[in-house]
């Protein structure tokens, strides 16, 4: 059976993948997208999105991803449900295995597999996810204006999110499992100098409390004294890190120590020619839908230019010659 060949293969959906698909399709690259096991990415698990341009009244995350998908299809993207189980980027023709059974080859590959927030692992946390439990203060803090919230975490990201929330809410309980932060001194000082942040050291969440619809409080435990405590909050922000969904590329693509794929600054090029990366799989700083979409656009443009340069090289036409002619 002949192996299917694809000019532009997009691995993963979400804002980065769908935006790459829109640009690649309009450029005539005939993109094929494999969505992964969670089509649409993290936004399909959120409720209201109010900070993406073009939606003045806000939009539900799943609805926005459906809009992205429809636009990609409109321009001819072939969207398929499936996940990548193996890759071989040793040759110019990139080989990718889908669902452990189907092999395709691709001239260019755009990786947009995203990242997943790390969670506490509580059943009640999952039950109220999107209804008071959030993994992104910048995304959802606006909905808790004037309320009391809690945030779990002790690193720089947690400290940054706590101070961000403090500008919007009445009070932030910052829950630190140990007796010290992991954040830098500058960030610790910023937290300690913010009057409406109360730090609870040696504290972990036992249960997220709610009324069946929304979060109403937290059941906590001081793991030093073993003393239980309940606090009244309407939101819980979990800031214990993100895990990029890049395990399948380990050993093939250059990554940092936490698994984010490295790209050449100012581009989406990876260390493998013809392989590009967009969105949260390569961005551990911003992690926003709008920045993911922006890098999706960049990846499609980079792929288009890569193919044009390769074609010109194969035909022996230099850029200067093509301009003269």
C-alpha positions as CSV (number, residue, x, y, z in Angstrom):
1,X,0.0,0.0,0.0
2,X,1.4,3.4,-1.0
3,X,2.2,5.8,1.8
4,X,0.3,9.0,1.8
5,X,2.4,12.1,1.1
6,X,1.4,15.5,2.6
7,X,2.9,18.9,1.7
8,X,2.1,20.4,5.1
9,X,1.2,18.3,8.1
10,X,-0.1,20.0,11.2
11,X,0.1,18.0,14.5
12,X,-2.4,19.2,17.1
13,X,-5.2,21.7,17.0
14,X,-6.1,24.7,19.2
15,X,-5.4,28.3,18.3
16,X,-1.9,27.6,17.0
17,X,-2.8,24.7,14.9
18,X,-6.0,26.1,13.4
19,X,-4.3,29.5,12.6
20,X,-1.4,27.6,11.0
21,X,-4.0,25.7,9.0
22,X,-5.8,28.8,7.8
23,X,-2.6,30.4,6.6
24,X,-1.2,27.2,5.1
25,X,-4.5,26.5,3.2
26,X,-4.7,30.0,1.8
27,X,-1.1,29.6,0.6
28,X,-2.0,26.5,-1.3
29,X,-0.1,24.1,0.9
30,X,-3.0,21.7,1.2
31,X,-2.6,21.2,4.9
32,X,-3.6,18.0,6.7
33,X,-4.3,18.4,10.5
34,X,-4.3,15.6,13.0
35,X,-6.2,17.0,16.0
36,X,-4.8,14.9,18.8
37,X,-7.1,13.4,21.4
38,X,-8.4,16.7,22.6
39,X,-9.5,18.6,19.4
40,X,-9.4,22.3,20.0
41,X,-6.9,22.1,22.9
42,X,-7.2,23.6,26.4
43,X,-9.8,26.2,25.4
44,X,-12.4,23.5,24.9
45,X,-12.2,23.0,28.6
46,X,-12.8,26.6,29.5
47,X,-16.0,28.6,29.8
48,X,-16.1,32.3,28.9
49,X,-13.2,33.8,26.9
50,X,-13.2,37.6,27.0
51,X,-9.6,38.6,26.0
52,X,-9.4,37.3,22.4
53,X,-9.8,40.2,19.9
54,X,-12.9,40.0,17.7
55,X,-15.3,38.8,20.3
56,X,-16.5,42.0,22.1
57,X,-19.2,40.2,24.1
58,X,-16.9,37.2,24.9
59,X,-17.4,33.7,23.7
60,X,-17.4,30.2,25.2
61,X,-14.0,28.5,24.7
62,X,-15.5,25.5,22.8
63,X,-17.5,27.8,20.5
64,X,-14.4,29.8,19.7
65,X,-12.5,26.7,18.8
66,X,-15.4,25.6,16.6
67,X,-15.2,29.0,14.8
68,X,-11.4,28.4,14.3
69,X,-12.1,24.9,12.9
70,X,-14.8,26.1,10.5
71,X,-12.5,28.8,9.1
72,X,-9.7,26.3,8.6
73,X,-12.1,23.9,6.8
74,X,-13.5,26.8,4.7
75,X,-10.1,27.3,3.1
76,X,-9.6,23.6,2.5
77,X,-7.8,22.1,5.5
78,X,-8.2,18.4,5.8
79,X,-8.9,17.9,9.5
80,X,-8.6,14.4,10.9
81,X,-9.1,13.0,14.3
82,X,-6.0,11.0,15.4
83,X,-2.8,11.3,17.4
84,X,0.8,11.0,16.4
85,X,2.4,7.9,17.9
86,X,5.9,8.1,16.4
87,X,8.1,10.4,14.2
88,X,11.2,10.0,12.1
89,X,12.7,13.2,11.1
90,X,16.1,11.8,9.9
91,X,15.4,12.5,6.3
92,X,14.2,15.5,4.3
93,X,10.9,13.6,3.8
94,X,9.5,13.5,7.4
95,X,7.9,10.3,8.4
96,X,5.0,10.3,11.0
97,X,3.0,7.4,12.4
98,X,-0.7,8.0,13.3
99,X,-2.5,6.0,15.9
100,X,0.3,3.4,15.9
101,X,-0.9,2.0,12.5
102,X,-0.8,4.6,9.7
103,X,2.4,6.1,8.3
104,X,2.4,9.4,6.3
105,X,5.3,11.4,4.9
106,X,5.4,15.2,4.9
107,X,7.6,17.9,3.3
108,X,6.9,20.2,6.3
109,X,5.6,19.5,9.8
110,X,4.0,22.1,12.1
111,X,3.9,21.0,15.7
112,X,1.1,22.6,17.7
113,X,0.5,20.0,20.4
114,X,0.3,22.6,23.2
115,X,0.8,22.1,26.9
116,X,-1.3,20.9,29.8
117,X,-1.7,22.6,33.2
118,X,-0.6,20.5,36.1
119,X,-3.4,19.9,38.6
120,X,-3.7,18.8,42.2
121,X,-5.4,15.6,41.2
122,X,-8.6,16.0,43.4
123,X,-11.9,14.8,42.1
124,X,-13.6,18.0,43.4
125,X,-11.0,20.1,41.6
126,X,-11.9,18.4,38.3
127,X,-15.7,18.8,39.1
128,X,-15.4,22.5,39.5
129,X,-12.9,23.1,36.7
130,X,-14.2,26.1,34.7
131,X,-16.7,26.9,37.5
132,X,-14.3,28.5,40.0
133,X,-11.2,26.3,39.4
134,X,-8.7,27.7,36.9
135,X,-5.2,27.1,35.7
136,X,-4.7,30.6,34.3
137,X,-5.0,33.9,36.3
138,X,-4.5,36.1,33.3
139,X,-7.3,34.3,31.4
140,X,-9.9,34.1,34.2
141,X,-8.9,36.5,37.0
142,X,-11.3,39.2,35.5
143,X,-14.3,37.1,36.4
144,X,-13.4,37.2,40.1
145,X,-13.3,41.0,40.5
146,X,-13.9,42.1,44.2
147,X,-14.1,38.5,45.4
148,X,-11.8,36.3,47.6
149,X,-9.8,33.7,45.8
150,X,-7.0,31.2,46.6
151,X,-3.9,30.3,44.6
152,X,-1.7,27.2,44.9
153,X,1.9,27.5,44.0
154,X,5.3,28.7,45.2
155,X,7.4,29.4,42.1
156,X,7.9,32.6,40.0
157,X,4.7,31.9,37.9
158,X,2.6,31.5,41.1
159,X,4.0,34.7,42.6
160,X,3.4,36.6,39.3
161,X,-0.2,35.3,39.1
162,X,-0.9,36.1,42.7
163,X,0.2,39.7,42.3
164,X,-1.8,39.9,39.1
165,X,-5.0,38.6,40.9
166,X,-4.4,41.0,43.8
167,X,-5.1,43.9,41.4
168,X,-8.5,42.5,40.6
169,X,-9.8,40.7,43.7
170,X,-10.5,41.6,47.3
171,X,-8.1,39.1,48.7
172,X,-5.7,36.3,47.6
173,X,-4.9,33.4,49.8
174,X,-1.5,32.1,48.6
175,X,-1.2,28.4,49.5
176,X,2.4,27.2,49.8
177,X,2.9,23.5,50.6
178,X,6.3,23.9,52.2
179,X,7.7,26.5,54.6
180,X,9.4,28.5,51.9
181,X,8.9,29.7,48.3
182,X,10.7,28.4,45.2
183,X,10.4,31.8,43.6
184,X,13.1,34.3,43.1
185,X,13.8,36.9,45.9
186,X,12.4,39.7,43.8
187,X,9.1,37.9,43.2
188,X,8.9,36.8,46.9
189,X,9.3,40.5,48.0
190,X,6.6,41.5,45.6
191,X,4.2,39.0,47.0
192,X,5.0,39.9,50.6
193,X,4.6,43.7,49.9
194,X,1.2,43.2,48.4
195,X,-1.2,43.9,51.3
196,X,-4.2,41.8,50.1
197,X,-2.2,38.6,49.6
198,X,-2.2,36.4,52.7
199,X,0.5,33.6,52.5
200,X,-0.4,30.3,54.2
201,X,2.7,28.2,54.5
202,X,2.8,24.4,55.0
203,X,-0.7,24.3,53.6
204,X,-2.3,22.0,51.0
205,X,-5.8,21.6,49.6
206,X,-7.8,18.6,50.8
207,X,-11.0,19.4,49.0
208,X,-12.6,22.0,46.8
209,X,-16.0,23.0,48.3
210,X,-18.9,24.0,46.3
211,X,-22.7,24.3,46.0
212,X,-22.9,21.9,43.1
213,X,-22.5,24.7,40.6
214,X,-19.7,27.0,41.7
215,X,-16.8,27.0,44.2
216,X,-17.7,28.3,47.6
217,X,-14.6,27.4,49.6
218,X,-11.6,25.2,50.3
219,X,-10.9,22.5,52.9
220,X,-7.2,22.9,53.8
221,X,-4.6,21.1,56.0
222,X,-1.6,22.5,57.7
223,X,0.8,19.6,57.0
224,X,3.1,20.7,59.9
225,X,0.5,20.9,62.7
226,X,-2.0,18.6,60.9
227,X,-4.6,21.2,61.8
228,X,-7.6,21.4,59.3
229,X,-8.9,24.8,58.1
230,X,-11.7,26.0,55.9
231,X,-11.6,29.2,54.0
232,X,-14.4,30.9,52.0
233,X,-13.4,31.7,48.4
234,X,-15.1,31.7,45.1
235,X,-12.1,30.7,43.0
236,X,-9.1,28.5,43.1
237,X,-6.1,29.1,40.8
238,X,-3.7,26.2,40.4
239,X,-0.2,27.5,39.5
240,X,2.0,24.5,39.9
241,X,3.3,24.5,36.4
242,X,2.5,23.3,32.9
243,X,3.7,20.2,31.0
244,X,4.3,20.6,27.3
245,X,2.8,17.8,25.2
246,X,6.0,17.1,23.5
247,X,7.1,13.7,24.8
248,X,6.8,12.0,21.3
249,X,9.5,14.4,20.0
250,X,12.0,13.9,22.8
251,X,15.4,12.8,21.5
252,X,14.5,14.2,18.1
253,X,14.0,17.9,18.6
254,X,16.0,20.2,20.8
255,X,14.1,21.0,24.0
256,X,14.7,22.8,27.3
257,X,14.9,20.9,30.6
258,X,11.1,20.9,31.0
259,X,10.3,19.7,27.5
260,X,9.4,22.9,25.7
261,X,10.6,22.7,22.1
262,X,13.4,25.2,21.3
263,X,12.9,27.4,18.2
264,X,15.3,29.8,16.6
265,X,14.5,33.2,18.1
266,X,12.1,35.3,16.0
267,X,11.0,32.2,14.0
268,X,9.2,28.9,14.5
269,X,12.1,26.9,13.0
270,X,13.3,23.9,15.1
271,X,16.7,22.2,14.8
272,X,15.3,20.0,12.0
273,X,14.8,21.7,8.6
274,X,11.2,21.7,7.6
275,X,9.9,21.1,11.1
276,X,8.3,24.1,12.9
277,X,6.7,24.6,16.3
278,X,4.0,27.0,17.3
279,X,1.9,27.7,20.4
280,X,2.4,26.4,24.0
281,X,4.6,23.5,22.9
282,X,7.4,26.1,22.6
283,X,6.1,29.0,24.7
284,X,6.5,28.7,28.5
285,X,6.2,32.4,29.1
286,X,3.0,33.8,27.7
287,X,0.7,30.8,27.1
288,X,-2.2,32.8,25.8
289,X,-4.6,31.9,22.9
290,X,-3.7,35.1,21.0
291,X,0.1,34.5,21.2
292,X,-0.5,30.8,20.2
293,X,-2.5,32.0,17.2
294,X,0.3,34.5,16.3
295,X,3.0,31.8,16.3
296,X,0.6,29.5,14.3
297,X,0.6,32.2,11.6
298,X,4.4,32.4,11.8
299,X,4.8,28.7,11.4
300,X,2.7,28.6,8.2
301,X,4.6,31.4,6.7
302,X,7.9,29.8,7.7
303,X,6.7,26.5,6.1
304,X,5.7,28.3,2.9
305,X,9.0,30.1,2.6
306,X,10.9,26.9,3.4
307,X,9.1,25.1,0.5
308,X,9.7,28.0,-1.9
309,X,13.4,28.1,-1.1
310,X,13.7,24.3,-1.5
311,X,11.9,24.4,-4.8
312,X,14.1,27.3,-6.0
313,X,17.2,25.4,-5.0
314,X,16.0,22.2,-6.7
315,X,15.4,24.1,-10.0
316,X,18.7,26.0,-9.7
317,X,16.9,29.4,-9.6
318,X,18.4,31.8,-7.2
319,X,16.3,34.6,-5.5
320,X,18.2,37.2,-7.6
321,X,17.5,35.3,-10.9
322,X,13.8,35.0,-10.1
323,X,13.6,38.7,-9.4
324,X,15.3,39.5,-12.7
325,X,13.1,37.2,-14.7
